[in-house]
Amino acid sequence: MDERTFDRTDQHASVIGLGTWQLGADWGDVDDRQAHAVLEAAAESGVTFFDTADVYGDGRSEQTIATFLRGRPDLRVTVATKMGRRAEQLPQNYVLDNFRAWNDRSRRNLGVDVIDLVQLHCPPTPVYSRDEVYDALDTLVAEERVAAYGVSVETCEEALTAIARPHVASVQIILNPFRTKPLREVLPAARAAGVGVIARVPLASGLLSGKYTRDTVFAADDHRTYNRHGGAFDQGETFSGVDFATGVEAAAEFAALAPEGYTPAQLALRWIVQQPGVTTVIPGARSPEQARSNAAAAQLPELSPQTLAAIGDLYDRRVREQVEGRW
């Protein structure tokens, strides 16, 4: 699979990576054997970038990745984790002492001395503007706890604030055919600054797979049930902020745009990979088959200008009004 570079660090990532939220929690039950099978399928398909966080299963996702990689010393994988969501979401908690403590826990979970990439995990908006936050992150690099750092954001404005900082290596942001606002300012700014872009929630929590109907029911411990209206964390993380009924109808239109040989999910991933400035996209997977299908999107032909235009028209007609002003 093709790889792209985080220009500020020279680290590499496959154009399609693997998001591992679902291997920890919040997507229904995934047992250890199934989680390892997903990681194996992704790696064998050429995936060289795993994204995790210290809150995914309270560390379970990090530990699962560590166990898998210990058994596969032949693999060259960049592992990115995130920190900050285990504490009360107050700007004053984003200080060096807490960063060290959170980092120590993640390094133990991952079984490494130096974490490839650590990202602030969608902290309160004022955090992105504080000099002392970036000074503390620079200290983690100087102490050789992390090789590089980035941020995960909810809004385009947060992304632009972080991109302006000289040592931010990456910005992780929701980007998919139902969330296209980052194309207009964030991706061009990141390209100009040499900041990598990690596209998350690429399938709009599964909506863009085209598999759901209005009657689909998710497990009680699945965020697509309990966070549908933003009750647990930012609503934009669930179905990209699109209400479920609208999303299902729009997804059916989206699926009809898939060229021959593409699944709807592969259409969404291919659309993201084609956007100038994207370094990697991190779909999750709950089965080996899903991991392999996601990775295969990297090898599909580029989408035609006509297909790209049709996707843009669908967003404008069905989705823009719900999401454009909030994120």
ABEGO torsion letter per residue (X at the ends): XBBBBBAAAGBBBBABBBBAAAAABGAEBBBAAAAAAAAAAAAAAGBABBBBBAABGGGAAAAAAAAAAAABAABBBBBBBBBGAABBBBAAABBAAAAAAAAAAAAAAAGBABBABBBBBGBBAAAAABAAAAAAAAAAAAAGABABBBBBBABAAAAAAAAABAABABBBBBBBAABAAAAAAAAAAAAAAGBBBBBBGAAGGGAAAGABBAABBBBAABAAAAAAAGAABBAAABGGGBBAAAAAAAAAAAAAABBBGBBAAAAAAAAAAABBGBABBBBBBABAAAAAAAAAAAABBBBBAAAAAAAAAAAAAAAAAAAAAAX
